[in-house]
Amino acid sequence: MRALLTLIAALLTAWFAVLTLNQWRGDRASDDVLRRPEMSQADYTRNIDTLRRSELLDPGTNWTLVRAAALALREPAQSQRVAEAVLDREPDNRAALSLVLDATRERDPRRFNRAAEQLRRLDPAGQR
């Protein structure tokens, strides 16, 4: 029994270490993109790939939204696609709606207005 508990503790510790490393890498990539928007295309692509890989270990939408926000700096259409994928699963996700709003402001007035209406419905007081 003690050996089984030791094995479980070791596995949980290893999993915690993997998740911590994933968080650290994702945070670092996000900070780098947001701090240095003028970075080279190669650095930008590497950071976006790191954010995509961070999504694999996290079943939530946090890293997906962080990646969409980073994509918004250079690729608004791609940012919108990523945010829309979140909205397919979570139609009332305010962060995803905000990203769609920003991504469509100049490109797609109809979608911009729909996203604005959805946000007003979710937050009638406008405290977004």
Backbone bond lengths (Angstrom), bond angles and torsions (degrees), N, CA, C in turn:
res aa  C-N    CA-C-N  psi(-1)  N-CA   C-N-CA  omega(-1)  CA-C   N-CA-C  phi
1 M - - - 1.453 - - 1.531 111.10 -
2 R 1.328 115.41 -42.43 1.467 119.69 179.67 1.524 110.94 -62.31
3 A 1.321 117.35 -38.53 1.459 121.64 179.05 1.531 110.51 -64.72
4 L 1.327 116.43 -39.42 1.457 120.51 178.10 1.522 110.91 -64.47
5 L 1.310 117.61 -43.95 1.458 121.47 178.19 1.534 111.09 -63.76
6 T 1.314 116.48 -38.77 1.456 120.76 177.96 1.526 110.30 -64.65
7 L 1.330 116.53 -41.80 1.459 121.16 178.44 1.533 110.52 -63.64
8 I 1.308 117.22 -45.02 1.465 121.25 178.70 1.529 110.35 -61.93
9 A 1.319 117.15 -44.40 1.466 120.67 178.43 1.524 110.98 -61.48
10 A 1.328 117.16 -41.11 1.464 120.99 179.27 1.525 110.71 -65.13
11 L 1.323 117.35 -42.05 1.466 121.07 178.79 1.528 111.09 -65.04
12 L 1.320 116.68 -42.65 1.463 119.99 178.30 1.529 111.31 -64.93
13 T 1.300 116.93 -39.20 1.463 120.88 177.69 1.524 110.55 -64.13
14 A 1.321 116.72 -42.57 1.463 120.77 178.93 1.529 110.48 -64.32
15 W 1.331 116.79 -42.71 1.459 120.24 179.36 1.531 110.70 -64.43
16 F 1.311 116.91 -41.06 1.461 120.86 176.59 1.533 110.42 -60.65
17 A 1.317 117.00 -40.66 1.469 120.55 178.80 1.528 110.92 -64.48
18 V 1.325 116.84 -41.00 1.467 120.70 178.59 1.531 110.00 -63.44
19 L 1.319 117.36 -45.36 1.465 121.10 179.46 1.529 111.58 -64.46
20 T 1.313 116.73 -38.66 1.470 120.60 178.23 1.522 110.60 -64.97
21 L 1.319 117.16 -43.48 1.464 121.21 177.35 1.529 110.60 -62.95
22 N 1.324 116.64 -41.48 1.457 121.29 177.86 1.530 110.59 -60.52
23 Q 1.314 116.83 -44.79 1.463 121.35 179.23 1.528 110.51 -62.77
24 W 1.305 116.07 -44.78 1.463 120.96 -179.38 1.530 110.93 -61.30
25 R 1.333 116.28 -46.95 1.471 119.71 -179.66 1.525 111.38 -63.51
26 G 1.324 116.38 -43.69 1.459 119.97 179.12 1.521 112.07 -63.60
27 D 1.318 116.57 -44.79 1.466 120.39 178.28 1.524 110.90 -60.38
28 R 1.310 115.82 -42.91 1.459 120.55 -179.04 1.526 111.58 -63.81
29 A 1.335 116.49 -44.14 1.469 120.47 179.11 1.531 110.71 -64.55
30 S 1.318 116.37 -43.73 1.465 120.81 179.26 1.519 111.14 -62.02
31 D 1.316 116.49 -47.94 1.471 120.58 179.20 1.522 111.16 -59.85
32 D 1.322 116.15 -41.31 1.462 120.43 -178.05 1.531 110.87 -63.47
33 V 1.332 116.93 -45.42 1.469 120.30 -179.46 1.523 110.64 -64.59
34 L 1.316 117.12 -43.58 1.455 120.07 -176.45 1.527 112.72 -74.35
35 R 1.322 116.97 -30.50 1.468 121.04 -179.95 1.525 112.13 -80.88
36 R 1.327 116.11 -31.85 1.472 120.09 -175.96 1.531 110.80 -125.48
37 P 1.323 117.50 67.93 1.469 118.37 -177.70 1.524 113.45 -62.41
38 E 1.326 117.27 -18.28 1.469 120.79 -179.38 1.526 111.97 -89.33
39 M 1.304 119.08 7.91 1.473 121.89 -178.19 1.523 111.34 -56.43
40 S 1.305 114.56 162.23 1.466 119.57 179.68 1.527 109.77 -62.98
41 Q 1.321 114.49 159.20 1.473 119.25 178.67 1.528 110.44 -62.02
42 A 1.318 117.38 -37.18 1.466 120.86 -179.84 1.532 110.68 -63.49
43 D 1.333 117.44 -44.01 1.470 120.44 178.16 1.526 111.07 -65.87
44 Y 1.325 115.57 -41.35 1.462 120.40 178.51 1.534 110.45 -60.07
45 T 1.321 116.41 -48.60 1.469 121.41 -179.76 1.524 110.89 -61.34
46 R 1.321 116.62 -41.70 1.473 120.82 178.69 1.522 110.55 -61.39
47 N 1.325 116.97 -43.85 1.465 120.50 179.83 1.529 112.06 -66.77
48 I 1.320 117.16 -40.06 1.467 120.58 177.42 1.532 109.75 -63.33
49 D 1.327 116.76 -41.21 1.471 120.18 177.04 1.530 111.32 -63.27
50 T 1.319 117.02 -39.54 1.473 120.41 177.25 1.525 110.00 -61.79
51 L 1.314 116.63 -42.68 1.470 119.61 178.47 1.528 110.96 -64.17
52 R 1.317 117.27 -39.26 1.469 120.95 177.83 1.533 110.43 -62.70
53 R 1.328 115.90 -42.70 1.468 119.30 178.73 1.531 111.53 -66.40
54 S 1.327 116.73 -31.48 1.467 119.91 178.45 1.524 111.48 -63.15
55 E 1.321 116.71 -27.93 1.460 121.19 179.66 1.528 112.14 -66.93
56 L 1.325 117.36 -26.87 1.458 120.77 -174.87 1.519 113.00 -62.54
57 L 1.316 117.47 -33.85 1.463 120.71 -176.37 1.521 113.26 -96.04
58 D 1.317 116.74 -1.79 1.462 120.56 -176.37 1.526 108.41 -123.44
59 P 1.315 118.34 111.57 1.460 120.03 -176.66 1.530 113.86 -71.82
60 G 1.318 117.80 -10.45 1.461 121.19 179.68 1.523 111.40 -79.37
61 T 1.313 115.34 -171.40 1.466 120.33 -177.73 1.526 112.65 -106.07
62 N 1.314 117.75 2.59 1.464 120.17 -176.06 1.522 112.31 -55.98
63 W 1.325 118.29 -53.62 1.464 120.02 -177.08 1.520 111.40 -67.65
64 T 1.321 117.63 -31.62 1.465 120.20 176.90 1.522 109.75 -63.61
65 L 1.326 116.57 -42.35 1.468 120.24 179.25 1.526 111.77 -70.15
66 V 1.316 117.04 -35.76 1.468 119.88 176.21 1.535 109.34 -63.53
67 R 1.319 116.07 -41.43 1.471 119.42 178.29 1.528 110.61 -65.13
68 A 1.327 117.06 -41.48 1.469 120.03 177.99 1.527 110.69 -61.48
69 A 1.327 117.01 -40.05 1.472 120.22 178.47 1.528 110.67 -65.29
70 A 1.320 117.05 -39.43 1.466 120.05 178.23 1.529 110.36 -67.62
71 L 1.328 116.84 -40.18 1.465 120.34 178.14 1.523 111.81 -63.90
72 A 1.327 116.93 -29.65 1.469 120.84 -178.50 1.526 111.96 -59.60
73 L 1.313 117.18 -25.23 1.459 120.19 -178.67 1.526 112.67 -67.75
74 R 1.339 116.62 -32.19 1.463 119.67 -176.27 1.524 114.16 -128.60
75 E 1.309 116.62 -23.00 1.459 120.25 -173.21 1.530 110.27 -134.68
76 P 1.338 117.71 74.02 1.462 119.32 -175.53 1.531 113.91 -60.12
77 A 1.328 117.69 -35.36 1.467 119.13 179.26 1.531 110.69 -65.25
78 Q 1.318 116.75 -41.47 1.469 120.65 177.75 1.530 109.89 -68.00
79 S 1.311 117.15 -39.77 1.464 121.01 176.40 1.521 110.14 -57.55
80 Q 1.324 115.96 -43.91 1.460 120.10 179.00 1.524 110.76 -62.52
81 R 1.327 117.98 -44.51 1.466 120.64 -179.64 1.524 111.35 -59.36
82 V 1.331 116.45 -42.90 1.464 120.24 -179.81 1.533 109.86 -66.10
83 A 1.331 117.02 -44.68 1.469 120.58 179.31 1.527 111.17 -64.85
84 E 1.322 117.37 -38.13 1.469 121.01 178.23 1.533 110.37 -64.33
85 A 1.329 117.02 -35.13 1.473 119.80 177.38 1.526 110.31 -63.29
86 V 1.327 116.50 -37.37 1.470 119.48 175.61 1.527 109.62 -65.36
87 L 1.330 116.56 -42.42 1.463 120.18 -179.54 1.523 112.48 -65.45
88 D 1.322 117.21 -27.09 1.465 119.48 175.26 1.525 110.93 -61.77
89 R 1.328 116.00 -35.86 1.477 120.98 179.66 1.515 112.04 -89.53
90 E 1.337 116.75 -33.75 1.465 122.58 -175.17 1.530 108.59 -133.00
91 P 1.329 117.83 81.74 1.466 120.54 -173.89 1.530 114.96 -59.72
92 D 1.313 117.68 -21.82 1.463 120.66 -178.11 1.528 113.13 -103.96
93 N 1.312 117.13 23.55 1.457 120.94 -179.20 1.533 109.04 -78.37
94 R 1.311 116.05 107.09 1.475 120.88 -176.25 1.518 112.85 -62.95
95 A 1.320 117.22 -39.09 1.471 119.69 -179.75 1.523 110.30 -62.95
96 A 1.322 117.12 -43.04 1.465 120.50 178.68 1.527 110.64 -65.20
97 L 1.326 116.50 -41.30 1.469 119.51 177.38 1.524 111.39 -62.72
98 S 1.308 116.96 -39.58 1.464 120.38 178.09 1.527 111.18 -63.20
99 L 1.324 116.26 -39.88 1.464 119.90 177.82 1.526 111.04 -66.11
100 V 1.331 116.80 -40.39 1.466 120.16 176.72 1.526 109.41 -63.22
101 L 1.318 116.14 -42.30 1.466 121.01 178.92 1.530 110.25 -57.51
102 D 1.315 116.56 -49.57 1.466 120.84 -179.81 1.528 112.08 -64.64
103 A 1.330 116.14 -40.32 1.468 120.14 -176.35 1.527 112.54 -71.11
104 T 1.323 117.09 -25.97 1.459 119.83 -175.19 1.527 113.22 -103.31
105 R 1.311 116.60 -4.37 1.480 121.08 -175.29 1.530 112.23 -47.26
106 E 1.313 118.08 -46.74 1.468 121.85 -175.59 1.532 112.64 -104.69
107 R 1.334 116.27 -12.29 1.462 119.62 -171.64 1.524 114.94 -103.79
108 D 1.329 117.45 -31.92 1.466 120.44 -171.01 1.529 109.27 -146.81
109 P 1.334 116.63 84.02 1.468 120.09 -175.28 1.530 113.78 -57.75
110 R 1.327 117.02 -35.95 1.464 119.54 -179.58 1.533 110.96 -64.77
111 R 1.329 116.52 -47.14 1.475 119.41 179.75 1.518 109.99 -68.32
112 F 1.332 117.40 -35.98 1.461 121.49 176.90 1.534 109.91 -57.88
113 N 1.328 116.90 -47.31 1.461 120.71 -179.22 1.528 111.96 -65.04
114 R 1.321 116.95 -38.99 1.476 120.21 177.63 1.530 110.63 -64.36
115 A 1.329 116.62 -43.55 1.472 119.86 178.81 1.520 110.54 -64.64
116 A 1.328 116.98 -40.64 1.475 120.43 178.39 1.526 110.14 -62.11
117 E 1.332 116.62 -42.16 1.474 120.38 178.88 1.536 110.94 -64.67
118 Q 1.314 117.12 -41.97 1.465 120.32 177.92 1.527 110.58 -61.46
119 L 1.319 116.65 -42.55 1.471 119.81 178.42 1.525 111.33 -64.83
120 R 1.327 117.20 -40.38 1.475 119.48 177.69 1.525 110.83 -63.53
121 R 1.327 116.28 -37.22 1.465 120.35 178.28 1.534 110.58 -64.32
122 L 1.331 116.00 -40.88 1.462 120.49 -178.86 1.520 112.70 -76.20
123 D 1.318 115.35 -27.35 1.466 120.02 -174.99 1.531 109.35 -138.89
124 P 1.332 117.08 71.76 1.470 119.21 -174.16 1.520 113.27 -61.23
125 A 1.318 118.73 -23.83 1.463 120.68 -179.96 1.523 111.35 -81.15
126 G 1.312 117.54 -7.93 1.470 120.91 177.38 1.511 113.98 72.06
127 Q 1.316 117.76 34.94 1.473 121.11 -177.91 1.508 111.57 -94.25
128 R 1.277 119.28 19.79 1.466 126.34 -178.79 1.451 108.49 -45.78
